[in-house]
Amino acid sequence: MSAPGIAFARVLDTAPLEYVRGLLGEDTCALLDLLNGGSTDEAMLRSVATAAVSPDELLADSDQRDRFLALLPDEKKTELAGRLGWKRSGRSSVFMAKCEWGAEQRQALLGFLGLIVERAPKAPAAARRIAEPDYGLFSHQRRAAARARDLLYGHERRVVLHLPTGVGKTRTAMNMICDHLRSREPALVVWLARGNELLEQAASEFERAWASLGSREVHVVRMWGDSATDLDGITDGIVILGLDKAVAAAKRDREFLDRLALKTTLTVFDEAHQAIAPTYSRVTDALTLRRDSSLLGLTATPGRSWANISEDEQLSEFFSRQKVMLEIEGHDNPVSALIEQEYLAKPTFRTVAASSGVKLSASDHHALADAFDIPKELLERLAMNVQWNLQVVQTVLELIKEHRRILLFAGSVEHSRLLVATLSALGVEADQVTAESSKRHREKVIGRFKGNSDRPMVLSNYGVLTTGFDAPAASAAVIARPTTSLVLYSQMVGRVIRGPKAGGTATCEVVTVIDPELPGFGDVAEAFTNWEDVWSN
């Protein structure tokens, strides 16, 4: 254990008065004498010296240090020698006379005098550390964003960012939006999307992104549902605008889109494959009239179908044939690479369509050939088919043995209600959300589905959870809604394909009513590249 040492002030208190006056200097002593009307008393001189003299400077000078150390009582000189490394071999005075007084010895002396707390030498801080971003991107996302930015501010100022579902499409876009707002002040961004979930997800995600990446206070305007379309005072920030809200507002007020366009320098169209719908394209065209306005499309499926080339071509032309697809070095298909690297779950597919018992008539076949999706009449027939629904229920009962969270895509609201009622009667925790569900009900049910309970749960829906829904724990999907739309099918599969590195699961299971032999319907990697031909220049 170290000796108690002796306080610096105690040494000065017992030092000869002339030594103390010498430390203060003639000028300081004269000043003190004047202030005290003739001669300063001894106690004041020692007190001022203790406060005014720098121990570091005093002890750093070899002559001053020697004179100071000579004032120590003999037993304290011995204690100090021990602190400095004397092994009690020979006389301590000889050891002290030969002391080199480097930084470590001076620190030990200061500690001995009670001026610093002597501690074991600290290990130096690591010269290299990793600084983690609060809202960062993976390398493949950064590369895609950089390429998209080049096109976004180039000649055409239009580009589609093509990233697979579950790979952070929204997060990548929000980084680009924050870059845009930071480089322009004031600046207004308009985010276009359909569906309350998708719109709220965008608003919440921007707030999260700007909290980490932002440079100033900006407006975040939620403009969908029953919200007002008041633009007064909105010049800097982001407007999350529902497409249906935009169309309705433009009908009521022909100048609404023009006023918004005058403020807007970047428009983002989420689920960009919808952009060529006539009513929506008019909204987008109106918002991009400024010469310095850009249009960013986001989608995992840059096409309208797997068979209608003319519509796919139209979409490509709308975005000036400029598309940035996610690329991963050393891999031909990024989806295969992302599965291998565990950013996406490895999916398995199987079908239950063969034993449904539903027979298609000649008119059904003609209707399928002419329709973009399965006709509503056929969906209703499937929903009421006993064999079909028995197979769907049995499939869910099998899946809950292996999966904690299962998404069920029904063919109609009535179909969803029937399946949920049946599963609940069998003791399965099941609930549904549809377009008819109240906001409170949706939030409650979705919150329970995303919760940490180990009890398996089935969440059924019709038409509301294909986009804008993020539940990484969901590892199985039952697609009891037949469709020939590769876009819709890919969106449904995408709800359960988030991998471990993105907070999801290593594998996922998709039980589908689609024939897996159709292009893209049994292979998510193949589906991702299905439309490349129509985007080639």
C-alpha positions in Angstrom: 0.0 0.0 0.0 1.4 3.5 -0.9 2.5 5.8 1.9 0.1 8.7 2.6 2.5 11.3 1.3 2.3 14.9 2.3 0.2 17.8 1.1 1.9 20.5 -1.1 0.2 23.1 1.1 1.6 21.5 4.3 5.2 21.8 2.9 4.7 25.5 2.2 3.2 26.0 5.6 6.4 24.7 7.3 8.9 26.0 4.8 11.1 29.0 5.8 9.3 32.3 5.1 12.1 33.6 2.9 11.6 30.5 0.6 7.9 31.3 0.4 8.6 35.0 -0.4 11.0 33.8 -3.0 8.4 31.7 -4.7 6.0 34.7 -4.8 8.7 37.2 -6.0 9.5 40.7 -4.9 6.7 42.4 -6.9 4.0 40.2 -5.5 5.2 40.5 -2.0 5.4 44.3 -2.4 1.8 44.4 -3.7 0.6 42.4 -0.7 2.4 44.6 1.7 0.7 47.7 0.1 -2.7 46.1 0.3 -2.2 45.3 4.0 -1.0 48.8 4.9 2.7 48.1 5.4 3.6 44.4 6.0 1.7 41.2 5.1 1.5 38.7 7.9 3.1 35.2 7.5 -0.2 33.3 7.3 -1.4 35.4 4.3 1.9 35.0 2.5 1.7 31.2 2.8 -1.9 31.1 1.8 -1.3 33.2 -1.3 1.7 31.1 -2.3 -0.3 27.9 -2.0 -2.9 29.3 -4.4 -0.7 31.2 -6.8 2.3 28.9 -7.3 1.8 26.3 -10.0 3.1 22.9 -8.6 3.5 21.6 -12.2 5.8 24.5 -13.2 7.7 24.4 -9.9 8.4 20.7 -10.0 9.2 20.7 -13.7 12.3 22.9 -13.1 15.1 20.8 -11.8 16.6 23.5 -9.5 13.3 24.5 -8.1 12.4 20.8 -7.6 15.6 20.1 -5.7 15.0 23.0 -3.3 11.4 22.0 -2.7 12.3 18.3 -2.1 15.0 19.4 0.4 12.2 20.9 2.5 10.5 17.4 3.0 10.9 15.7 6.4 13.4 12.8 6.2 10.7 10.2 6.6 8.7 11.7 3.7 11.8 11.7 1.5 12.1 7.9 2.2 8.4 7.4 1.4 8.8 9.3 -1.9 11.8 7.3 -2.9 9.7 4.1 -2.4 7.0 5.6 -4.6 9.6 6.3 -7.3 10.9 2.7 -7.3 13.6 2.6 -4.7 14.2 -1.0 -3.6 15.8 -0.2 -0.3 19.2 -1.1 -1.7 21.6 1.7 -0.8 20.7 5.1 0.6 17.4 6.7 -0.5 19.2 10.1 -0.9 21.5 8.6 -3.5 18.6 7.1 -5.4 16.8 10.4 -5.3 19.8 12.3 -6.6 20.0 9.9 -9.6 16.3 10.0 -10.4 15.6 11.0 -14.0 12.3 12.8 -13.3 10.5 11.8 -16.5 6.7 12.2 -16.9 5.9 9.1 -14.9 8.2 10.2 -12.0 6.7 13.7 -12.0 3.2 12.2 -12.0 4.1 10.1 -9.0 5.5 13.1 -7.2 2.3 15.1 -7.8 0.3 12.2 -6.5 2.6 12.0 -3.4 1.8 15.7 -2.7 -1.9 15.2 -3.0 -2.2 17.2 -6.2 -3.6 14.4 -8.4 -4.9 10.9 -7.6 -2.3 8.4 -8.6 -3.7 5.7 -10.8 -2.3 2.9 -12.7 -1.4 4.0 -16.2 -4.4 3.9 -18.5 -4.2 1.8 -21.6 -4.3 4.2 -24.6 -7.6 4.6 -26.3 -7.8 2.5 -29.5 -6.4 4.4 -32.4 -9.1 3.0 -34.6 -12.8 2.6 -33.8 -15.9 1.9 -35.8 -18.5 4.8 -35.7 -21.9 3.3 -36.3 -24.5 5.4 -38.2 -28.0 5.7 -36.8 -29.6 5.6 -40.3 -27.0 3.9 -42.5 -27.2 1.9 -45.7 -25.6 -1.4 -46.7 -22.9 -1.1 -49.4 -25.3 -2.5 -52.1 -27.9 0.1 -51.1 -25.3 2.9 -51.2 -24.1 2.0 -54.7 -27.7 1.9 -56.0 -28.5 5.2 -54.5 -25.4 6.8 -55.9 -26.2 5.6 -59.5 -29.8 6.8 -59.1 -28.7 10.2 -57.9 -26.6 10.7 -61.1 -29.7 10.1 -63.3 -32.1 12.0 -61.0 -30.3 15.2 -61.6 -29.2 14.5 -65.1 -30.8 15.5 -68.4 -34.0 13.5 -68.1 -34.4 13.9 -64.3 -36.4 10.7 -64.1 -35.3 7.3 -62.8 -36.7 4.2 -61.2 -34.9 2.6 -58.3 -35.4 -1.1 -58.6 -34.8 -2.9 -55.3 -36.3 -6.2 -54.1 -38.9 -6.2 -51.4 -37.3 -6.5 -48.0 -34.0 -4.9 -49.0 -34.7 -1.4 -47.7 -36.2 0.3 -50.7 -37.9 3.0 -48.4 -34.7 3.4 -46.3 -32.6 4.0 -49.4 -35.0 6.5 -50.8 -35.2 8.4 -47.5 -31.4 8.7 -47.5 -31.7 10.2 -51.0 -34.5 12.6 -49.9 -32.4 13.8 -46.9 -29.5 14.5 -49.3 -31.8 16.5 -51.5 -33.2 18.6 -48.6 -29.8 19.2 -47.1 -28.4 20.5 -50.5 -31.3 22.8 -51.1 -32.9 25.3 -48.7 -35.8 25.7 -48.8 -36.9 22.6 -50.7 -40.1 20.6 -50.9 -40.4 16.9 -51.6 -43.7 15.2 -52.4 -44.0 11.4 -51.7 -46.9 9.8 -53.6 -48.4 6.4 -52.6 -51.7 4.6 -52.1 -53.0 3.1 -48.9 -52.9 4.4 -45.3 -50.3 1.9 -44.2 -47.9 2.7 -47.0 -48.4 6.5 -46.4 -47.9 6.4 -42.7 -44.9 4.1 -43.1 -43.3 6.8 -45.3 -44.1 9.7 -42.9 -42.7 7.8 -39.9 -39.7 6.6 -41.8 -38.9 10.2 -42.9 -39.1 11.5 -39.4 -36.7 8.8 -38.2 -34.3 9.4 -41.1 -34.3 13.2 -40.7 -33.7 12.9 -37.0 -30.3 11.4 -37.8 -29.5 13.0 -41.2 -31.3 16.3 -41.1 -29.7 19.8 -40.9 -32.7 22.0 -39.8 -36.4 22.0 -38.9 -38.7 21.0 -41.8 -42.4 20.4 -42.2 -43.7 16.8 -42.4 -47.2 17.1 -43.9 -49.5 14.1 -43.8 -52.1 14.6 -46.6 -54.4 11.6 -47.0 -57.8 10.4 -45.8 -59.7 13.2 -44.1 -56.7 15.5 -43.7 -56.7 19.0 -45.2 -54.9 20.0 -48.4 -53.8 23.4 -47.1 -50.4 24.4 -48.6 -50.1 27.8 -46.9 -46.6 28.2 -45.4 -45.4 24.8 -46.6 -42.1 25.5 -48.5 -39.5 23.3 -46.8 -39.8 19.6 -46.0 -41.9 16.7 -47.3 -45.6 16.3 -48.1 -46.8 12.6 -47.9 -49.6 12.7 -50.4 -52.1 10.0 -51.0 -52.7 9.5 -54.7 -56.4 9.3 -54.3 -56.3 12.4 -52.2 -54.3 14.2 -54.9 -56.9 13.3 -57.6 -59.8 14.4 -55.4 -58.1 17.6 -54.4 -57.4 18.4 -58.1 -61.0 17.9 -59.0 -62.2 20.3 -56.2 -59.5 22.9 -56.9 -57.9 22.9 -60.4 -55.0 25.0 -59.1 -54.1 22.7 -56.2 -51.4 20.6 -58.1 -50.1 23.8 -59.8 -49.5 25.5 -56.5 -47.9 22.3 -55.1 -45.7 22.0 -58.2 -44.3 25.5 -57.9 -42.9 24.5 -54.5 -41.7 20.9 -55.4 -38.2 20.0 -56.6 -38.4 16.2 -56.0 -41.4 13.9 -56.4 -41.1 10.3 -55.2 -43.6 7.7 -56.5 -43.8 4.7 -54.3 -44.8 1.4 -56.1 -43.9 3.1 -59.4 -45.4 0.4 -61.6 -48.7 2.2 -60.9 -47.5 5.5 -62.3 -48.9 5.0 -65.8 -52.5 4.7 -64.6 -54.1 7.8 -66.4 -55.3 9.6 -63.3 -52.0 9.0 -61.5 -49.8 10.0 -64.4 -51.6 13.3 -64.6 -50.7 14.0 -61.0 -47.1 13.1 -61.6 -46.8 15.2 -64.8 -48.3 18.2 -63.0 -45.8 17.9 -60.2 -42.8 17.7 -62.4 -43.4 20.8 -64.6 -40.5 22.8 -63.0 -37.3 22.6 -65.0 -35.4 21.7 -61.8 -37.9 19.1 -60.6 -37.0 15.4 -60.5 -39.0 12.2 -60.4 -37.9 9.1 -58.5 -39.8 5.9 -58.8 -39.5 3.1 -56.3 -40.5 -0.5 -57.0 -39.5 -4.1 -56.6 -41.5 -5.0 -59.8 -40.8 -2.5 -62.7 -43.6 -3.8 -64.9 -47.4 -4.2 -65.1 -47.7 -7.9 -65.7 -45.7 -10.9 -67.0 -47.4 -11.0 -70.4 -48.6 -7.4 -71.4 -45.5 -6.1 -73.1 -47.2 -2.9 -74.3 -48.0 -1.7 -70.8 -44.5 -2.6 -69.6 -43.1 -0.6 -72.5 -45.3 2.3 -71.5 -44.0 2.3 -68.0 -40.5 2.2 -69.2 -41.0 5.2 -71.5 -42.7 7.2 -68.7 -39.5 7.0 -66.7 -37.3 7.7 -69.8 -36.1 4.1 -69.8 -33.9 5.0 -66.9 -33.8 2.4 -64.2 -31.2 1.5 -61.6 -31.4 -2.1 -60.5 -29.6 -3.3 -57.4 -26.3 -4.9 -58.4 -24.0 -7.0 -56.3 -20.5 -7.6 -57.5 -19.7 -11.1 -58.5 -23.4 -12.1 -58.9 -25.6 -12.2 -62.0 -28.8 -11.9 -60.0 -28.8 -9.7 -56.9 -31.7 -11.6 -55.3 -29.8 -14.9 -55.3 -26.8 -13.1 -53.7 -29.0 -11.4 -51.0 -30.5 -14.8 -50.1 -27.0 -16.3 -49.9 -25.7 -13.4 -47.8 -28.8 -13.6 -45.5 -30.3 -10.2 -46.3 -33.3 -12.1 -47.7 -34.8 -15.3 -46.4 -34.5 -18.4 -48.4 -38.0 -19.2 -49.7 -39.7 -22.5 -50.4 -42.8 -22.7 -52.6 -45.6 -25.2 -52.9 -49.1 -25.1 -54.3 -52.5 -26.3 -53.2 -54.4 -25.4 -56.3 -54.5 -28.9 -57.8 -57.0 -30.4 -55.3 -59.2 -27.3 -54.9 -62.1 -28.9 -56.7 -62.8 -25.8 -58.8 -63.3 -26.5 -62.5 -62.9 -23.7 -65.0 -65.4 -23.3 -67.8 -64.5 -22.2 -71.3 -65.8 -18.7 -70.4 -63.6 -18.7 -67.3 -60.6 -19.4 -69.5 -61.5 -16.6 -71.9 -62.0 -14.2 -68.9 -58.6 -15.1 -67.5 -57.0 -14.5 -70.9 -58.5 -11.1 -71.2 -58.2 -9.9 -67.6 -55.1 -8.4 -65.9 -56.0 -10.4 -62.8 -58.3 -13.2 -61.9 -61.9 -12.1 -62.5 -63.8 -11.2 -59.3 -66.5 -13.7 -60.1 -64.0 -16.5 -60.1 -62.5 -15.3 -56.8 -66.0 -15.4 -55.2 -66.5 -19.0 -56.5 -63.2 -20.0 -55.0 -64.0 -18.3 -51.7 -67.3 -20.3 -51.3 -65.8 -23.6 -52.5 -65.8 -26.1 -49.5 -62.8 -28.2 -50.8 -60.8 -25.1 -51.5 -61.3 -23.5 -48.0 -60.7 -26.9 -46.3 -57.3 -27.1 -48.0 -56.4 -23.5 -47.0 -57.4 -24.2 -43.4 -55.4 -27.5 -43.3 -52.4 -25.6 -44.8 -52.5 -23.1 -42.0 -52.8 -25.8 -39.3 -49.7 -27.4 -40.7 -47.8 -24.2 -40.8 -48.4 -23.1 -37.2 -46.4 -26.2 -36.1 -43.3 -24.6 -37.5 -44.0 -20.9 -37.9 -44.8 -18.2 -35.2 -46.3 -15.6 -37.6 -48.3 -16.5 -40.7 -49.8 -14.0 -43.2 -52.9 -15.1 -45.1 -54.0 -13.4 -48.3 -57.7 -14.0 -48.9 -59.7 -13.7 -52.1 -62.2 -11.2 -50.7 -63.3 -9.5 -47.5 -65.9 -12.2 -47.0 -63.4 -14.9 -47.7 -61.0 -13.5 -45.1 -63.8 -13.3 -42.5 -64.8 -16.9 -43.2 -61.2 -18.2 -42.8 -60.6 -16.3 -39.6 -63.8 -17.5 -38.1 -63.0 -21.1 -39.0 -59.4 -20.9 -37.7 -60.6 -19.2 -34.4 -63.1 -21.9 -33.9 -60.3 -24.5 -34.2 -58.3 -22.7 -31.4 -55.9 -20.8 -33.6 -55.2 -17.2 -32.8 -56.3 -15.5 -36.0 -57.6 -12.0 -36.9 -58.0 -9.9 -40.0 -57.5 -6.4 -41.4 -59.3 -5.2 -44.5 -60.1 -1.9 -46.1 -63.2 -1.9 -44.0 -61.3 -2.1 -40.7 -61.1 0.9 -38.5 -57.7 2.6 -37.8 -57.9 1.5 -34.2 -58.6 -2.1 -35.1 -55.8 -2.2 -37.6 -53.3 -0.8 -35.2 -54.4 -3.2 -32.4 -54.3 -6.3 -34.6 -51.1 -5.4 -36.4 -49.4 -4.5 -33.1 -50.3 -7.9 -31.7 -49.0 -9.6 -34.8 -45.7 -7.8 -34.5 -45.4 -8.5 -30.8 -43.1 -10.9 -29.0 -45.6 -13.5 -28.0 -44.5 -17.1 -28.7 -48.0 -18.1 -29.4 -48.5 -18.6 -33.2 -50.8 -16.1 -34.9 -52.4 -15.8 -38.3 -53.1 -12.4 -39.8 -55.6 -12.5 -42.7 -56.2 -9.7 -45.1 -57.6 -8.7 -48.4 -55.9 -6.0 -50.4 -54.3 -4.0 -47.6 -51.0 -5.8 -46.6 -49.5 -6.4 -50.0 -47.5 -3.1 -49.6 -46.4 -0.9 -46.7 -46.5 -3.6 -44.1 -43.3 -4.7 -42.3 -43.4 -7.6 -39.9 -40.0 -9.3 -40.0 -41.1 -12.1 -37.7 -43.6 -13.3 -40.4 -42.0 -16.4 -41.9 -44.9 -18.0 -43.8 -47.5 -16.8 -46.3 -50.6 -18.5 -47.5 -51.7 -17.0 -50.8 -55.4 -18.0 -51.0 -56.0 -15.2 -53.5 -55.3 -16.5 -57.0 -53.7 -14.0 -59.3 -52.0 -13.9 -62.7 -50.3 -10.6 -61.7 -46.6 -11.2 -61.1 -46.5 -7.7 -59.5 -49.2 -8.6 -56.9 -47.8 -12.0 -56.4 -44.3 -10.6 -55.8 -45.7 -8.1 -53.3 -47.4 -10.8 -51.3 -44.3 -13.0 -51.2 -42.2 -10.0 -50.3 -44.0 -9.6 -47.0 -42.2 -12.7 -45.6 -38.9 -12.6 -47.3 -36.8 -10.4 -45.0 -33.6 -12.2 -43.9 -31.7 -12.3 -40.6 -29.4 -9.4 -41.5 -32.5 -7.3 -42.1 -34.2 -8.4 -38.8 -36.1 -11.3 -40.4 -35.8 -15.1 -40.6 -33.4 -17.4 -42.4 -36.1 -19.2 -44.3 -39.7 -18.6 -45.3 -42.4 -20.8 -46.7 -44.9 -19.7 -49.3 -48.0 -21.8 -50.0 -49.6 -20.5 -53.1 -52.5 -21.2 -55.4 -50.4 -20.1 -58.4 -48.9 -22.6 -60.8 -45.2 -22.5 -60.0 -44.4 -23.2 -63.7 -45.6 -19.7 -64.8 -42.6 -17.3 -65.3 -41.4 -15.9 -62.0 -44.1 -17.4 -59.9 -41.9 -20.0 -58.3 -38.6 -18.2 -58.1 -38.1 -14.7 -56.5 -34.8 -14.2 -58.3 -36.3 -14.9 -61.7 -39.3 -12.6 -60.9 -36.9 -9.7 -60.0 -35.4 -9.7 -63.5 -38.5 -10.5 -65.4 -38.9 -7.0 -67.0 -35.3 -6.2 -67.9 -35.9 -6.5 -71.7 -38.4 -3.6 -71.8 -36.0 -1.3 -69.9 -33.1 -1.9 -72.3 -32.2 1.1 -74.5 
